[in-house]
Amino acid sequence: MTHLDGNAMAGPLSEIFAVDLSAASGTCASCGLTGPVAALRVYGPDPGLVARCPGCDEVVMRLVRSPDAAWLDLHGAARLRIPLPSPTAGS
């Protein structure tokens, strides 16, 4: 089956989070590989997006949308480090 890179999840995740998660660094709960979300191998889009670790091929993240909700499963991620913009002075 053909896969896309983790950037395929950037748009759908941006509907849920206020920051770009493709630059976030995640750690696979199975093999411990750490890398950017953009490096995950993404399959889908139907019935949802499934992101697999490029090291061990285990599922790291699942995202399923309905018209009124989103389900995000991060069971395969040990952690996710999300870079945030620096606060501006006086804000």
Summary of the structure (lengths in Angstrom):
residues: 91
radius of gyration: 13.6
end to end distance: 47.8
largest distance: 50.7
contacts: 249
relative contact order: 0.24
helix: 16%
strand: 37%
